[in-house]
Amino acid sequence: MQGINPGLGKSFSRRFPEIPPIVSATVTSDNDIYVLAEKSQDQMSLLLYNQIKGVWEQESLIEKISGDRREHHLSYVDGHLYYIACPCNNVLQTYVLKKYDRYTNEWQDCSGLKVKTDPSQEPIVSCGFLYLVNETEMHCYDPKKDRWFKRSPPTCNLLWTTVAIGNEIYCSDMDFTKVLVYNTETDRWQDLPPWESSEAEDTFYSPSFFVLENQLHVYLDIEEPEFKHVLVYDRCEGNWRQLNTSISVSGWEGGRPVHARIYLPGLKANTHVGGTRVR
């Protein structure tokens, strides 16, 4: 588990060798951190992070759907945990969706989704709805109706990172040269201004969006430590502002960062860090 708080210029890293490889992570409205971890070839564990004890506790087991590890996701939608995955060798590209019932400790089948192409991005949660998006398709899942609806896809050659703030969904391409924002109420996309920097013109970054204090941030990763940056988008000014921080988070690749308030016993008493990356 790695975490950063760019505003305070603080970061942390902690290893948990006792748990299996983590596939996906999410945070609930109660600030509970859940992860899906590979228990075996056929099963995955749903783990809850106990912030007081600083340990992971198993809540449930779920049968693992065959497929690439990157196609297994855990999301928190409208008060429930959902497991979504796309089986391998699936010609029709049918996504499987399951909802976790905490009271019965069972996973319930929900409506699946057939797509023409692989969305390839982690599901996005906005205002109680679940979204799947790629360069040619966008779909929205309504948990109350257990139904999927088509939405307007973005105009971007390759989506690399996505995140939601309220009723807006932000997407960026692989090199952070094109940033889009989608309004879930109007079903419309629009461009955001790029980061204006002489350095950005000749540098190829690997961007990762995250939300901290209800503001859009991006971690620009690159091999050279001196060129790693954290930017925040200023909605009022309509531009990107570089934060004065020397934070460098190693191994920040794959999987979307999650935002949580963290208490780490043994690291520093009553220390809270935002922008957590669980892997």
N, C-alpha and C positions, 0 to 999 in steps of 0.2 A: 504494500500500500504506500503510495506516494501522494504528497499533498503540497499545494502551494497557496500562499495568500500574497498576490502581487502587491496589493496596497500596503501591506506591512513589511514586504520584503522578506517573508519567512517561508520556510519549506521544511518538510520532514520526509523520512523514508523509514519504513518498518517492514521487516520480513516475517512471514508466517509459514515456516517450513512444514508445519503439521497439517496443512490443508492441501488438497489436490489442486491442479491448475484451474484457475478461474476463467470461465467462458464469458460471462456478462455480469454487469452490476447495475443496480438502480437504488434510488433513495425514495422513501415514502414521505408523505406530508408530516409524519411524526418524527422525521429525521432518522428513521431506521434504515441502515444500510444492508441490503440483501444482495447475495451473489449466487450465480449458478456455477457449480464446480464439477469437474469430471471425476466421478467416483469410480467408474469402470467404463468399459466399452459400451455397455448397455444402459447405464444409469448415471444420473446426475444428482447432486445434492443441492438443496436449497439451504443456504447458510445465512444466518443473521449475526451481524457483528455486535457483540455485547460491549458497549462503550465503557461500562464501569469496570469489568474484568479485563478488557482488552483482548478478548478471545472470540473466535468464530464458533457458533453453535448451530448444529443441524436442526432444521425445522421440518424438512420433508425430503422425500425421494421422488424422482420422476423418471419415467422411462425415456431414454435418450432417443431422439429422432435421428435417423441416419442423415449424414450430410457434413459439409465442411464446418469446422468449428466456428468459423466467422459468421455462419448463417444461423447461429443459435443466440437468441436474445431474451433478456428479462426486462420487463417494463412495468411501471406502476401507473395504472390508469383508473381514475374514478374510484379510488379506495381499494383496488384489487391488484394483485400481482398477476402478470400474464407472461406465458412462455410462448414465443413464436419462433418457428424454424421452417426451413425449406428442405425436404428430403433430397438426398443425392440421387442422380440418375432419374430425375423427375422431369419427363418430357414436357408436361403441362405446366411445370413451375407452380405447383399448388402449395401455398403456405399453410402450415398447421398452426392453430392457435388454441391454447389451453389457459384456463383461469384457475387460480389457486383459491380454494376455500379454506380459510384459516380455522374455521370451527370444526369442519369434518376432516381436515388435513388431506383433502383429496383434490385432484386436478380434473376439472371439467372441460369437456370438448366444446369449442366455440366454432362459429362459422369460419371456414377456410377461405383462402383467396387465390384465385387463378390469375397469373400474370403472364404477359408475353415475354418479358425479359426480367432478369434478376434485379430487384431493387438495389441490392448490394450495400445499401446503407442501413445502419441501425434504425429501428423504429423511433419515431419522434412523437412525444406526447405534448399536446397543446389543448388547454381548456377542456379536459376530460375526454379527448378523442385521441386515437392512435393513428399515426400517418406512416405510410411507406412511400418512398419516393426514389426515382432514379431519373436518368436523362430523358426518358420517353414516357414514363407513367407516374401517376400519383394516385394513391388510394387512401381513403379515410375510413376508420372503423368506429362505429357507434356502439359502445358497450351496453347501453340501455336497450337498443333494438337488436343487438347481435347481428349487425349487417355492415357490409362494406359498400362504400360509395366512391365513384370516380371523381377526381379533381384535376384541375389543370396542371400539367407537368411544367417543370422549369425550362428555361432556355440556356442550358449549360452543357458543354461537351463532356465534362467528367466531374461528377460530384465527389468531394473528398471528405468534407466534414459538415455536419448539420447540428443545429440546436434550436430550441424554442424558448421564447420569452413571451408569456401571455398568449395573445392570439397571433403572434408573428413567428415564422419559421425562417431561420437564416441558413444559407448554403454557400459553400465556397468550392472553387475548383482546386485541383491538386497543388497549384503553385501560388495560390492566393492572389491571382490576377483578376478574378471575377467573383464578386460577392452579390448574392441575390437575397431578397427578403420576400416572403409570401404571407399575405394576409388571409387567415383562415375564414374570416367573415365575408370578404368580398371575392375570394377565390382568384386573386390577382397577384402576379409577380412584378417586382421592379428591381432595378439595379441599385446597389449601394456604391458610393464612391470608393475607388481603390485607395490603398495606402500610398500616399505620395512621398516617396523617398528615393534618393539617388541610389542608395544601397539596394533597394527592392528591385530596381530595374535589372540588375546583373546577378541576383542571388535567387537560388531555387530553394524555397522553404517547403516544409511539411507542416501545414496548419492544423490546429486542433481547437475548435470552438469550445468555450465553456462560459457559464453564467455565474457571476459573482455580484452580490448586492444588486440584483436585477439589472445588471449591465452586461452587454455583450463583450466578451474578451476573446482573444485568440492567442494561442501559444505557437510561435513560429520556431519550429525545430530545424536544426541543421547540424552537421558534424562539427563545424567550428564553434566552440563555446562563445567566442566574442560576438558572434552574429545571432545568437539565440535571443529572441525578444518576446515580450508580452505586450500586446496592444489592447486598448479599450476603445470602443466606438462611442463617440460623443454624439448623441442624437440631436442635441440642440445645435451644435456647430456643423453636423453632418460630415465629420471627418474622423480619422483614426489618430489616437494619441499614444505615443510610446511611453510606457511606464519606466521610471528610473529604478530598475531592479536588476540585480545580477543573478537572479534565480536560474538555476540550470537543473532540470529534472531529467535524469537519465532514463533511457528506455521508454520514452513517451511515444508509443506506437501501437496502433490497433486498439479498438475500443474507445468509446467516448468517455471523457472525464465526467464524473458526477460531482454535484455540489452538495456538501454536507457540513454540519458543524461537528467537529471531532474533539473528543477528550481522550488524550493518550496517557494513561498512567505510566509512570516510569520515565516518560520523556521530559515533561515539564508540568508541574501541577497547574490544573485549570487552564491549560493552553487550548485554544480553539483555533482551528485552521480551516479555511474554506478552499474550494476548488480541488476537491480530492480526486485522485486517480487511483482506482482499484484495479489490480491485475493479478 
